Amino acid sequence: MMARSAPPEDLAMAPGDPPVVDVEGLWTTFGKGDEAFTVHQDLQLSVQRGEILALVGGSGTGKTVLLRQMLGLARPTRGSVTVLGQPASEMGREGAASRVGMLFQQGALYSAFNVLDNVAFALREQGTLPADVVRDAALVKLQMVGLEPEHASRMPADLSGGMVKRVALARALIMDPPLLLLDEPTAGLDPSSSDDFVALLRELHQALRLTVVMVTHDLDTLFALSTRVAVLADKKVLVTGAPREVARYPHPFIEHFFLGERGQRAMAPAHTVVTAKEP
Ligand SMILES: Nc1ncnc2c1ncn2[C@@H]1O[C@H](COP(=O)(O)OP(=O)(O)OP(=O)(O)O)[C@@H](O)[C@H]1O
């Protein structure tokens, strides 16, 4: 029998409601035989309602794979990834769309569809609502992310990077999912667009009472948004806690990530007065 590792050390979380996401004893192995390599080894993680959890870890530690498993797009090799009480791999496409919205790293809009059709895609595909209702729902979502009705007919190639992210966010929210997954939400944005997008995410988190799991390498985004951080290292969640507590945890990756020059800047008091949001 496989020995179970201890759950990650939790520096902040208080037990309460059942978790929105519950990852239990997760193993993820790719390849076979001599080629096999294990990305997650008995990984545990819970995300409570209303949290904005930042997943951080070195390159290739399986952050994106974990998001894809929460969306039901990738299966655990062993163990379970449960979303709102149901195994994510059994949600089916529609079940997943109504529970989980995902903002993919590059925005990933359909280049042949205009903005409105991109946003409306999942609702239209469901085929249960009349076209004008789908259209109105998409326009509401566009407004929610700060875009005007006249943007609806634009093509993705004609949008700025910030607008692509907003459209992708509107699309992720079209089915009103309670859980939002963000893969590098501010990657590729200039500092000003990045700040605007962070402010939008924070507003929507409050207004829609979302639970958010985000992967980010960007410390400004992490400190501005996250209520808790989970560090992936050594094939598991090593530690979770409030950003400033986790930053002090003794581990080579954490020291490099938080205490390097960028980390010091992001944690500097002048910055945190403006953007820090800790529980
Ligand atoms: N479908 C797949 N088949 C084989 N290997 C895969 C597959 N998906 C991911 N991997 C591998 O799993 C590992 C983890 O990938 P993942 O993209 O989750 O890393 P990450 O933590 O998001 O990294 P980064 O920060 O660099 O984006 C990588 O080595 C990747 O090549």
The ligand as an SDF file (V2000), in Angstrom:
LIG
                    3D

 31 33  0  0  0  0  0  0  0  0999 V2000
   -1.0890   15.8630  -21.8010 N   0  0  0  0  0  0  0  0  0  0  0  0
    0.1740   15.7670  -21.3980 C   0  0  0  0  0  0  0  0  0  0  0  0
    0.9600   14.7610  -21.7650 N   0  0  0  0  0  0  0  0  0  0  0  0
    2.2250   14.6360  -21.3510 C   0  0  0  0  0  0  0  0  0  0  0  0
    2.8170   15.4990  -20.5180 N   0  0  0  0  0  0  0  0  0  0  0  0
    2.0970   16.5380  -20.0960 C   0  0  0  0  0  0  0  0  0  0  0  0
    0.7420   16.7360  -20.5130 C   0  0  0  0  0  0  0  0  0  0  0  0
    0.2720   17.8710  -19.9070 N   0  0  0  0  0  0  0  0  0  0  0  0
    1.2890   18.3470  -19.1790 C   0  0  0  0  0  0  0  0  0  0  0  0
    2.3660   17.5620  -19.2820 N   0  0  0  0  0  0  0  0  0  0  0  0
    3.6500   17.7490  -18.5920 C   0  0  0  0  0  0  0  0  0  0  0  0
    3.3740   17.8770  -17.2030 O   0  0  0  0  0  0  0  0  0  0  0  0
    4.2690   18.7960  -16.5920 C   0  0  0  0  0  0  0  0  0  0  0  0
    3.4720   19.8860  -15.8760 C   0  0  0  0  0  0  0  0  0  0  0  0
    2.8810   20.7370  -16.8390 O   0  0  0  0  0  0  0  0  0  0  0  0
    2.0910   22.0680  -16.4620 P   0  0  0  0  0  0  0  0  0  0  0  0
    1.7950   22.7380  -17.7690 O   0  0  0  0  0  0  0  0  0  0  0  0
    0.9580   21.7550  -15.5860 O   0  0  0  0  0  0  0  0  0  0  0  0
    3.1950   22.8620  -15.6560 O   0  0  0  0  0  0  0  0  0  0  0  0
    3.0800   24.2810  -14.9820 P   0  0  0  0  0  0  0  0  0  0  0  0
    3.3170   24.1230  -13.5300 O   0  0  0  0  0  0  0  0  0  0  0  0
    1.7860   24.9300  -15.3880 O   0  0  0  0  0  0  0  0  0  0  0  0
    4.3300   24.9930  -15.6500 O   0  0  0  0  0  0  0  0  0  0  0  0
    4.5900   26.4930  -16.1720 P   0  0  0  0  0  0  0  0  0  0  0  0
    4.6810   27.3470  -14.9440 O   0  0  0  0  0  0  0  0  0  0  0  0
    5.8960   26.3830  -16.8770 O   0  0  0  0  0  0  0  0  0  0  0  0
    3.4340   26.8520  -17.0850 O   0  0  0  0  0  0  0  0  0  0  0  0
    5.1550   19.3180  -17.7100 C   0  0  0  0  0  0  0  0  0  0  0  0
    6.3480   18.5730  -17.6930 O   0  0  0  0  0  0  0  0  0  0  0  0
    4.3650   19.0420  -18.9640 C   0  0  0  0  0  0  0  0  0  0  0  0
    5.2130   18.8490  -20.0730 O   0  0  0  0  0  0  0  0  0  0  0  0
  1  2  1  0
  2  3  1  0
  2  7  2  0
  3  4  2  0
  4  5  1  0
  5  6  2  0
  6  7  1  0
  6 10  1  0
  7  8  1  0
  8  9  2  0
  9 10  1  0
 10 11  1  0
 11 12  1  0
 11 30  1  0
 12 13  1  0
 13 14  1  0
 13 28  1  0
 14 15  1  0
 15 16  1  0
 16 17  2  0
 16 18  1  0
 16 19  1  0
 19 20  1  0
 20 21  2  0
 20 22  1  0
 20 23  1  0
 23 24  1  0
 24 25  2  0
 24 26  1  0
 24 27  1  0
 28 29  1  0
 28 30  1  0
 30 31  1  0
M  END
$$$$
